[in-house]
Amino acid sequence: MQRWIKFHMVGLVGMCVQLTVLPLLKSGFGLDYMPATILAVEAAVLHNFAWHEKFTWRDRASVHYSQVVKRLLRFNLTTGMVSIVGNVVIMKFLVGQYKLPYMMANIIAIGSCSILNFLCSEVIVFRKTATAR
């Protein structure tokens, strides 16, 4: 339960990162909402990985730099892809189909991906290993 809470604390800050980067890219740089969404999600994914490594799954932290890089790759290929694909599909549906404001749609997309992201992180990315501290 404690890890679940930590995961969502990090996720809330990551959501703030995503919700800051998205309008900056869309309104500030004039990107379409879809590429802006992908880049904003990746910014949040990188943020979340760093905090999960040092806070949420600190007891399973990687000891060597090469392990951190491998774990980051696993994180991007699992939770990163869940987040990007989930956000793109949901955004396309809610904004493209139902004309919902893109920021509101993005909040819905973030929440929709969170449970699967936790499971991917717990079972695949930060799984217990013999070398974990």
N, C-alpha and C positions, 0 to 999 in steps of 0.2 A: 504494500500500500504506500509506503514511504517513497519508493522509486516512482510509482505512478504519479504521486504529487509533484516530485521533483521534475519528472518528465513534462508535466503540464505547466509548471512554473517557467521552465526553459522555453516551452512552446509558446507561452504568452508573450515573452520578450521577443521570440522569433517572429511571432505574428506582428508585433509592433515594427520590427525590421521590415518585414514584407509589406506591411501597410504604409510604411514610409517610402520605401523604394518604388512601389507601384505607381503612386501618383507623380512622383518625381520623374520617372521614366515616361509616363503617359503625358502628363501636362507640361512638365519642364522640358523634356526632350522631344515631345511630339510622337512618341512611338505608339503604334496601335496597341490596344489593350492585351492582345494575345502575346506578342513577344515581350511586352512589358511584364506580363504575368510570369512568364517563364524565367526571366532574369530576376524578378523580385523573389520568386520561390527559391531559386538557387542561392540568392543572398541569405535568405532565412535558413536554408539547409546548411550552409557553411557555418553560420552563426551557431545553430543548434548543435552541430557536431562538436564544435569546440567546447561548448558548455556541457554537453552530455559526457564527453570524455573526461572532463575535470570535475564534474559535479554529480550528475545523475548516476553514472556508472563508474564513479571514482574507484570503487573497490575492484573493478575489472580493468583499470587503466592499462594501456599499452606501455611496456617498459622501453622498447627500442623505437627509434624513429621509423624504421621500416614497417613495424607493426602498426604505427599510427597511420602511415600512408595506406597500408592495406585496409585498415579499418575505415578510413575515409572513403576509399574506393567502394567498399561494401555498403557504406552508409549512402553514398550517392546512387549506387545501383539498386538499392532497395527503397529506403524512405525517400530519397531524392526523386526516384522515378515515380513512386506512388504519389508524392506531392505534385510533381510537375504534370503527370498524366491526369491525376485527379483534378487538379486545379484547371487545366486546359479544358477537359471535358465538361466540368461543371460550369466554368465561366462561359464556354461556348453555348451551353444550354441556357443558362440563366440570363446572360447578357445578349447573346445572339438571337435566341429564340423568344425569350420573355421580356427583353428590354429592361431588365433590372439594372439599377446603377452598378457600375463595375466594382465599386468598393464594397457594397453590400454583398454582392455575389462572391467576392473574394473571401469575405469573412465566413460565409456559408461553406465555401470550398475548403478552407483551412480546417474548420471543425469536422467536416466530413471525412477527412483523411487521417485524423489524429489517432484513432484506435488501431488501424492497420499499421501506422507508423510506429506506435509503441511496440506492437507485437514483432514487427521486423527488427526493431532495435534490440529488444530483449532476446530474441531467439537467434537472430542471424548476426547482427553487427557487434553487439557487446556480449555475446554468449560467453558463458564460463569456460575457461580453458585451464589447462594445467599450469600455464605460465602466468595467469592472472594473479595479481597480488591479493 
